[in-house]
């Protein structure tokens, strides 16, 4: 999480990703606002509600980070 947006490609105010065995399996950022699979097997095997619930969880974490960054500043 960053304290403010920066104007650099691919760098967002908030980014969260899932890793397994050093490989990225999913990603969420403050622009897409959606948890996105990064491995074909994740896309194929996980049900739609997994991605919906994961998106809500990441949105919650994004808000938590924003609040706490403001407190720290």
ROZADREN-199186 format. One line per 8 residues: number of its first residue (from 1); for each residue x, y, z of N, C-alpha, C. Coordinates in pm, 1 decimal, always signed. Each point is the difference from the previous one (the first is absolute). Example, Ala and Ser with C-alpha at 12.3 -4.5 7.8 and 13.67 -1.06 7.14 Angstrom:
# residues 2
1> +1319.0/-569.0/+780.0/-89.0/+119.0/+0.0/+90.0/+120.0/+0.0  -35.0/+105.0/-72.0/+82.0/+119.0/+6.0/-77.0/+109.0/+73.0
This chain:
# residues 73
1> +84.3/-117.9/+0.0/-84.3/+117.9/+0.0/+88.6/+124.0/+0.0  -41.2/+99.3/-74.4/+72.2/+127.1/-6.7/-85.9/+109.7/+61.2  +63.0/+106.0/+45.4/-73.8/+108.5/+63.9/-79.3/+84.1/-100.3  +34.2/-9.8/-127.5/-73.4/+72.0/-104.1/+30.7/-66.7/-133.8  -85.5/+21.2/-99.5/+27.6/-57.2/-132.2/+127.2/+60.8/-60.1  +70.6/-80.3/-76.8/+116.6/+49.6/-73.9/-28.1/-19.7/-148.3  +62.8/+79.6/-79.6/-24.5/-5.6/-145.1/+103.1/-89.4/-68.1  +4.1/-126.1/+39.1/+90.2/-97.0/-61.7/-82.1/-119.5/-47.9
9> +25.7/-47.2/-120.6/-77.7/-112.5/-52.2/+15.8/-124.2/+88.4  -112.8/-61.1/+31.6/+1.9/-122.8/+78.4/+18.5/+17.5/+149.1  +20.5/+123.1/+47.1/+15.4/+27.3/+143.0/-128.6/+67.2/+46.4  -69.3/-65.2/+91.6/-129.4/+49.7/+45.0/+6.1/+38.3/+148.0  -97.9/+76.4/+41.7/-6.0/+41.6/+140.3/-6.6/-120.7/+92.8  -68.8/-106.2/-42.2/-7.3/-122.5/+79.7/+7.0/-120.1/-92.9  +83.3/-96.2/+34.3/+10.1/-126.0/-72.8/+14.3/-112.9/+100.6  -73.2/-107.6/-22.6/+13.7/-121.1/+81.7/+6.0/-117.8/-95.7
17> +84.6/-95.5/+32.1/+8.6/-118.3/-85.0/+15.5/-124.7/+83.9  -48.3/-109.8/-55.4/+18.2/-129.8/+63.1/+116.8/-71.4/-64.8  +82.7/-63.2/+82.6/+114.8/-76.5/-48.4/-8.5/-142.5/+51.8  +40.5/-93.9/-83.6/+10.8/-139.2/+41.9/+127.2/-56.6/-64.5  +88.2/-53.7/+83.3/+126.4/-54.6/-50.8/+73.1/+101.8/-87.7  +3.5/+124.0/+46.3/+68.7/+109.6/-68.1/-60.9/+38.7/-134.9  -123.0/-42.2/-26.8/-68.2/+39.3/-123.5/-124.9/+79.0/+34.6  -22.9/+106.9/-75.7/-119.2/+81.0/+21.2/-122.6/-77.5/-47.7
25> -101.3/-9.9/+86.7/-122.0/-72.9/-36.8/-121.2/+91.6/-16.3  +5.3/+119.3/+60.8/-108.2/+95.7/-18.2/+50.2/+140.3/+28.7  -81.1/+96.9/-38.5/+39.5/+139.9/+19.9/-124.7/+86.5/+15.6  +13.4/+103.9/+79.9/-104.5/+101.7/+18.3/+72.7/+133.3/+5.7  -54.7/+101.6/-62.8/+58.5/+133.7/+15.7/-109.9/+105.8/+4.1  +40.0/+119.5/+40.7/-94.8/+108.9/+21.4/-56.9/+55.9/-130.1  +48.2/-44.8/-114.8/-56.6/+42.9/-128.0/-103.3/-102.1/-48.2  +37.7/-127.2/-6.2/-92.1/-104.7/-47.1/-110.7/-26.1/+102.1
33> +33.0/+10.8/+129.6/-94.2/-24.2/+110.3/-66.9/-136.8/-11.8  +79.0/-99.7/-42.7/-51.3/-134.9/-16.4/+114.4/-98.4/+20.4  -26.3/-108.9/+71.9/+98.9/-105.3/+16.7/+1.8/-81.7/-128.9  +116.7/-9.5/-61.7/+13.6/-60.0/-131.9/+95.9/-118.5/+7.6  -40.0/-117.1/-55.9/+91.5/-113.9/-1.1/+117.8/+25.5/-94.8  +116.9/-47.0/+39.1/+119.3/+15.2/-83.1/+54.7/-133.5/-48.1  -67.7/-108.6/+35.0/+37.4/-133.2/-46.1/-123.8/-64.3/-61.2  +17.4/-68.3/-111.8/-113.8/-64.0/-67.2/-74.1/-95.6/+92.2
41> +75.6/-77.5/+79.2/-66.2/-97.8/+87.1/-86.8/+67.6/+104.1  +38.9/+119.7/+45.3/-83.3/+74.7/+95.1/-130.0/+43.3/-68.2  +12.3/+50.0/-119.4/-116.4/+46.5/-77.0/-96.1/-115.9/-26.1  +55.5/-116.6/-32.6/-81.5/-115.6/-36.8/-62.6/-70.6/+120.4  +70.0/-7.6/+112.0/-42.9/-83.4/+112.3/-79.8/+72.7/+107.7  +20.8/+129.0/+15.0/-65.2/+71.8/+109.0/-135.8/+54.7/-45.5  -104.8/-18.1/+81.4/-133.7/+48.1/-38.2/-8.0/+153.6/+3.3  -100.7/+52.6/-67.8/-17.9/+145.7/-9.8/-11.5/+65.3/+137.2
49> -68.0/-65.4/+95.1/-16.0/+63.0/+131.6/+133.3/+12.1/+73.8  +98.0/-83.4/-32.2/+134.7/+14.3/+57.8/+58.4/+136.0/-39.2  -14.7/+37.0/-126.8/+54.7/+126.4/-48.2/-80.5/+118.6/+53.8  -130.3/-16.1/+13.4/-83.8/+106.6/+56.7/+35.8/+25.3/+146.2  +11.0/-107.0/+77.9/+35.8/+14.3/+142.0/+141.5/+53.5/+14.9  +90.0/-45.7/-85.4/+137.9/+48.7/+3.8/+9.1/+147.6/-34.0  -82.5/+43.1/-95.5/-3.6/+142.3/-35.1/-46.5/+82.4/+118.8  -104.9/-43.8/+67.4/-49.4/+72.9/+116.7/+105.2/+5.3/+110.9
57> +69.9/-109.6/+20.3/+105.2/-4.4/+101.5/+112.5/+98.6/-32.9  +41.6/+2.4/-124.8/+108.2/+91.3/-39.7/-44.7/+145.5/+7.1  -125.8/+28.1/-34.0/-51.5/+137.1/+12.9/+4.1/+43.5/+146.3  -35.0/-91.4/+89.3/+4.6/+29.0/+143.0/+143.0/+29.4/+44.4  +94.7/-78.5/-46.1/+140.9/+22.6/+34.7/+50.5/+132.3/-57.1  -45.3/+34.5/-120.5/+38.7/+128.3/-59.9/-45.9/+115.6/+89.1  -124.1/-6.4/+47.2/-51.2/+105.1/+88.0/+76.5/+3.9/+132.2  +30.7/-117.0/+55.0/+76.4/-8.0/+124.7/+136.2/+66.3/-16.9
65> +68.4/-28.3/-110.4/+130.5/+61.4/-23.9/-12.2/+151.3/-15.3  -101.5/+47.6/-70.6/-18.0/+144.7/-17.5/-17.7/+68.6/+135.4  -83.6/-57.5/+84.6/-21.5/+57.3/+132.7/+129.6/+2.7/+78.9  +72.4/-108.8/+0.0/+121.8/-7.7/+80.8/+114.5/+84.1/-57.4  +8.8/+12.9/-128.2/+100.8/+89.5/-58.2/-29.6/+143.8/+39.8  -128.8/+38.2/-3.7/-36.2/+136.5/+44.7/+35.4/+23.2/+145.8  -22.3/-101.3/+84.0/+36.8/+12.6/+141.8/+150.1/+19.4/+13.6  +77.7/-80.1/-72.7/+146.3/+10.3/+7.3/+50.7/+136.0/-49.1
73> -66.0/+53.9/-102.4/+43.8/+129.2/-52.0/-31.3/+110.8/+98.0
